[in-house]
Amino acid sequence: MGETRDHQLAPRILIRLRLISAFMDQHDQWLIECQKLGFEPSPRRYSQGTVTSEDAAAQIGCDVAQIAKSIVFEGQSCAIVVIASGANKVDRKKKLRAILGYKPKVATPEYVLRETGFAPGGVPPFGHKRRPEILMDRDLFGFEVVWGAAGSSETVFPIPPDLLASISSASIADVRL
């Protein structure tokens, strides 16, 4: 019987990879991005969900201010991701306008998914589909460890704020309303 050639296997491998990625959840996609960055997270999964900062803090057992929520805005040339303390609201009209030079638009769920690769409620602070501009709330540096979404609305991970700023290449800013 004949040998299978590499060029005959390639289409089958591509089909399998496409099927795997279609069924892979967003948390798994984020873990792959972490691996590319050389970061080994310690994610936790909560079946009751961590969609809001309050949900996440209750599940984890931490202060809501320790939640590093990722808020996505529509920028002029790319998405703007603000990693904010769960206790803070972001001042889009004054502070973001002063930082960016314009007031970014509130992103729709479709925009968030298209630009980051993740659905609202599970957007991680880094590892996005397209490279956004990232701003990080300076209030997060008041904690030894903060918790970010790990790609899904059921997963979170702990990280020191200085490491989060470094991995995400975030600009540190006062974004609080």
Beta strands, then each sheet from edge to edge (+ up, - down):
strand 1: 44-45
strand 2: 67-74
strand 3: 79-85
strand 4: 105-106
strand 5: 133-137
strand 6: 146-149
strand 7: 155-159
strand 8: 171-173
sheet 1: 1+ 7- 6+ 2+ 3- 5- 8-
sheet 2: 1+ 7- 6+ 2+ 4-
end
